[in-house]
Amino acid sequence: GEDPVLTGQYAVNYVRGLQEGINQDIKKVEHDDQSSDSYVQIAACCKHFVANSLEDWNGHTRFNFDANISKTDLSNYYMPAFRACVMEGKSLGIMCSYNSINGVPACANEWLLDKALRQTWGFQGYVTSDCGAVGIEVAGHKYAANKSEAAALSVKAGTDVDCGDDAYSESIPVAVQEGLLTV
């Protein structure tokens, strides 16, 4: 298997190289004769958060797989590369994965996206779903009854952006009308 510490260090350097560029000593950008702080030109996105290591096995795919993992294994094996990506690399983006972790889809997982990622690691960037993952909470995982419920669960958990389908653009207004989300 992969070494989670080595993978984390690779992620740190890759993210920093993308987000900070070649000359990391440049702290000011000249713009219209005014000095200002550096502008973000590229936002790295570390993915697929987390335990997304199955394509197709024994009737399970990444779209319906539930990774049953102890907190110890999550902490020691699956999380270190992402923790390094966020805390050392200062990644501005994270992509939650298709799979569930201990019964909760990654993009609807408050413990994963809020407690671990934002509160414990101090992540201040954006979380995007893997493309179509919010809708898969209904069809694949059968975790939500419909797309409006899936959208509400994902927004509340901390998924900021829905990649690839209409789960947010069409379903958030419905979720608000149904009282699942408030404005």
HUFEN-V386658 format. One record per residue. N is the residue number from 1. PSI is psi in whole degrees, -180 to 180 (* if undefined). OMEGA is omega in degrees with one decimal (* if undefined). Layout:
N;PSI;OMEGA  N;PSI;OMEGA
//
This chain:
1;179;-179.6  2;146;175.7  3;115;-175.0  4;-30;179.0  5;-46;178.5  6;-43;177.7  7;-40;177.7  8;-42;179.6  9;-37;174.0  10;-48;-179.7  11;-43;179.9  12;-50;-177.0  13;-37;177.8  14;-49;-179.7  15;-48;-179.5  16;-40;177.6  17;-42;178.3  18;-52;-172.0  19;-31;-176.7  20;-17;179.0  21;-173;-175.6  22;-46;-176.8  23;91;-176.2  24;-6;179.1  25;-17;179.8  26;117;-177.9  27;-14;-178.9  28;148;176.1  29;128;177.8  30;130;-179.1  31;119;179.2  32;48;177.4  33;17;177.5  34;141;173.8  35;140;176.9  36;167;177.1  37;157;178.2  38;145;177.7  39;145;175.1  40;126;178.7  41;-30;176.3  42;132;174.7  43;116;177.5  44;153;178.7  45;110;179.0  46;131;-175.3  47;162;-0.8  48;111;-171.0  49;106;6.9  50;163;178.0  51;37;-179.8  52;83;-174.9  53;30;-178.9  54;129;175.4  55;-55;-177.1  56;117;-179.4  57;125;170.0  58;43;178.8  59;1;178.4  60;141;174.7  61;174;177.9  62;-16;-179.6  63;-15;179.4  64;7;-176.4  65;135;175.0  66;108;179.7  67;109;177.0  68;106;-171.2  69;134;177.4  70;155;177.3  71;-36;179.5  72;-48;179.1  73;-39;176.0  74;-49;-177.1  75;-41;-174.1  76;-28;-174.7  77;-48;-172.1  78;-29;-173.2  79;-28;-172.8  80;-42;-179.1  81;-39;178.7  82;-40;176.7  83;-45;178.5  84;-42;178.6  85;-42;-177.6  86;-53;-170.7  87;-38;-180.0  88;-42;-177.8  89;-22;-178.2  90;40;178.5  91;141;179.5  92;-9;-179.2  93;149;174.0  94;139;174.9  95;119;175.5  96;150;-170.8  97;172;179.0  98;-38;-170.5  99;166;171.2  100;157;173.3  101;115;-179.6  102;45;174.1  103;-5;-177.8  104;122;178.0  105;140;-174.9  106;-40;-177.2  107;-8;176.5  108;15;-171.9  109;98;-178.3  110;-39;178.9  111;-44;-177.3  112;-52;-171.7  113;-31;-178.8  114;-59;-175.4  115;-56;-177.4  116;-57;-172.5  117;-54;-173.4  118;-50;-175.6  119;-48;-175.3  120;-45;-176.4  121;-11;177.6  122;23;180.0  123;132;-179.2  124;11;-179.0  125;-154;-179.0  126;151;173.4  127;126;174.9  128;149;175.2  129;156;164.8  130;153;-171.2  131;114;179.9  132;-1;-173.9  133;-33;-179.5  134;-44;177.3  135;-31;-179.9  136;-19;175.0  137;-25;178.4  138;-60;-171.5  139;-43;-175.4  140;-51;-174.8  141;-20;-176.6  142;36;-179.0  143;-36;178.8  144;151;-177.8  145;-30;-177.9  146;176;-176.0  147;-33;179.8  148;-38;176.0  149;-42;178.5  150;-44;178.7  151;-45;179.8  152;-45;179.7  153;-42;-178.0  154;-43;177.4  155;-48;-179.6  156;-33;-180.0  157;-27;179.3  158;12;175.1  159;111;-174.0  160;-34;-173.1  161;136;174.7  162;117;179.9  163;128;161.6  164;-13;174.7  165;-168;-174.1  166;16;-174.7  167;-36;178.6  168;-50;-173.6  169;-37;-179.9  170;-28;-170.5  171;-23;178.0  172;-45;176.2  173;-38;178.3  174;-42;178.8  175;-36;176.6  176;-46;179.2  177;-36;-179.5  178;-3;-179.7  179;12;178.7  180;-25;175.3  181;151;175.2  182;154;-178.8  183;*;*
//
